[in-house]
Amino acid sequence: MTTRSVPPSAGLLLAIALPLAAHAGDSIEERTWNTSAELGAITTSGNTSGTSVTGKIDARQELEDWSNQYILTGFFKEDRSEDSDGRKQSVRSAERFALSAKAAYKLMEDGQRLYVLGSHVDDRFGAYTRYSSVSVGRGQRLYKSPDKVVEVELGPGYFNGVRATGEEESGLTVRGAANVRWQISPSALFTQTVAVERGTSNVRSVAETALSTKINGTMQMKAAFSARNDTNVPVDKKNTDTQTSVTLVYSF
């Protein structure tokens, strides 16, 4: 069993989160939380045996002057096989965890915000086994109607990562992101998110397309397709990782 040390980037996320918590404590009567937790699992047996689990916690906080968001995601996959002697063995083929914290200060203009974002990804089998970044910038609402919202963000940042080969990289980045929400019906919501970080040696892109349908007042079913791409990867790694999932979402 391997024990990992806490990455230096964790301090960055704490540095972002602690001031926000202090600010919220001063205005507890204005606190408004919207939190969702989703979970999906697949277990197979017979000729092919294995288990895969994906989960996500998304917490959003709306204050008078601030809009904060905290996201934690995880995914792992374990395959089980039996050798010629009948001995069973389990092999971990995927293990990925990601954490992000974002604080956005609301400007006077409707839909205009200044934001700071910190994120960390630990991916045991990825092209980057560790990838941490921080960025600041401006967000703007490009379009809003009763059933549709389009928002974009742009700003500079900094990243630090460790490749699967053990090489460490760091440098300045430019980050751009877009978010689309479409309330198709009272019970169906379509979302599309895209984020791109361009550095001197790599361009990292993350995108998710999802459709959620209400089961009742607090439960939803969500079908999603996500893709992560790095333009500069080791020779034995692929540029793009994709994931298709169906999860149950509980909102509170």
N, C-alpha and C positions, 0 to 999 in steps of 0.2 A: 504493500500500500504506500502510495507516494503522498507526502505532505507538502502542500504548496504554501509559500509565504504570501501575505497580503500584498498586492501590487501597490506601488507608490501612487498610482492614479486614484486609489480609493480615498486618499486624503483630499484629492481635488474635489471629488463628489461630496465629501463631508463639508468641505469649505463652502460649497455652494448651498448645501441643504441646511446647515446650521443657522446662517443668517435669516433664511426664509422662515425657519421654525420660530426664531425669536420675533420676527415681524408679525407672524400669525398670532403669537401669544399676546401681543399688544392689542390686537383687534379680534379677539375670539368671538365677539358677538357678530362679526361680519363674515365669519368663516363659512364657506360653502364647499362641500366636498362632493365629488362624483367619482365613485370608484367601481371598477369592474374587475372580475377575476374569471379567467377562462382556463379550461382544462380539456385535453383530448388525449386518448390512449388507444393503442392497438396492440393486441396480443394474438400471436399466431401459434399453431401447433400442428403436428403431423410431419410431413416431409420438410417443411420449413417452420422453425420455431424461433420466436423472438418477441421482444416487447419494445415499443417506442412510446414516449410520453412527451407532450408539449404543453406548456403552460405560460400564462402571462397575467401580470397584475398591472393595471393602469389606473393611477390615482391623479385626479385633477382638482385643483383648488382655485376658486375664484374669489378674489378680494376686491376691494374698491379700486386699488391702483395696480394690483398684481394678478397675473394669471400663471400658476405654477403647475408643472406636470412631472410625475415620477413614474417610470416604467421599469419593470423587472420581467425578463423573459428567460425561459429555460427549455432545452430540448435534449433528450438523450435517446439512444437506440442501442439495444443489446441483442445480439444474435446467439442462439443456442444450437449446438451441433453435437453429434455423437461420432466418435472415431470408430475404426474397424474393430477395436477391442470392446466396444460398448460403453466406453467412458464418455460421460457428458461434460461439455465445457461451454462456458459463456464468454463471448468476446464483445467488448464495447466498441461500437463502430461510429458513434456520434456522441458528442458531449459539448454543449454550447450554452453559455449563460451570458446575459447582457443586462446592463443597468444604465439608466440615464436619468438626469435631473435637469429640468429647464425652468428658468424664471423669466417671465416677460413683463416688462413695465409698460402699462397702458399710457399712450400719449394722448394729447388733447384731441387729435383727429380720430374719428371713429374707425376702428380696425387697424390703427397704426400702433406698433409696439417695438420696444427695444428688448432684446433677449440675450441671455447667457445660457449656454448649454454645455454640460459635461457628460461624457459617456465612457463606458468601459465594456469591452467584449473579451470573454475568455472562451476560446474555441480550441479544444484539444486536438481536433483533426483538421483544422482549417489551414488556409495558406498563411494566415497570421494567427499564431496561438494566443497572442494578446494584442489588443489594439485599443488605445485610449486616446480621446480627443477632447478638446475644449474649443468653443467658438463663441463669438459675440456678433451681433448684427441687428438688422432691422427686419421686422415682419410687417406685411401689408395684406389687407383683404382686398383682392381684386374684384370680386363679384359676390353679391349676396341677394338672394331672393327667398321667398317663403320656404322653398324646398331645396335650395342649392347654396353652397358656400365654397369659394375658391380662395385659398390663402397661399402666399409665398414668403420665403425668407432668404436672406442673402447676407453673408458676412465673412470676415477672416477668422482663422483659427490656427490651432497647433495640434500635432498628433505625435504619439510615441507608440511604436509597435515592435513586436518580436515575430520574425518569420518562423515558419516551420523548420527552417535550417538552423535556427538559433541566432541569426543575425538580428541586431537591433537597429531600428530606424527611427528618425524623428525629423520634424521640420514644419514649416508653415503650410497652411492649406487655405483654400477658398471654398466655402460651403454654400450650397444652394439647395433649397427644399421647396416642395409644393404639396398641398393637401387639398383634396376634393371630397366634399360630403354631399350626398344626394339622397334625400328622403323620398324614395320611390313611392311609398305608400305609408299609411300610419303604422304598418307592422314590418316594413322592409327598408333597410338602410344600406346604401352602397358607399364605400370609401376607397380612395386611392391615395397613397402616400409615396413620395419619391424624395430621396435625399442623396446628394452627390458631394463628396469631398475630393477636391483636386489638390494633390501635393506635387512636389518636385519629381518624385519617383513613382508615384502610384495614383490612380484614380479609383476611389471606392464608392460604389453605388449600392443603395439599399432601396427596395421597392416592395410594396404590398398592395394587392387588390383583394377586397373582401366584400362579402354580402352577408348581412345579418338579418335574421327574421325573428320576431317576437314569438315566444311560446306563451308567456303570461306577463304580468307586470314587471317581474324582476329577471326572468330567464329568457335567454335568446339562444338561437343556434347560429353559428358563424362558419361560413365556408371561405377559405382564404388561400391565396397563392402568393408566396413571397420569393424574392430573388435577391441574392447578394453577389456582387461582382467586384473583383480586383483586377486591374489591368496588368500588374506586374507580380507574378507568382513564381514559386520554385518550379523546376521542370517537371516534377512528379505530382504537381497539384493542378487542378482545373481552375479556370478563371471564375466560373459561376457555380454557386450553390443555390438550389431551389428547394422549396418545401410546399407541399399541398396539404392542407389540414381541414378537418371538420371538428369544431370544438363547441362545448356548452359554455355560455357566458352568464355569469351571475352579477347583476348590477345592484349596488347599494349606496 
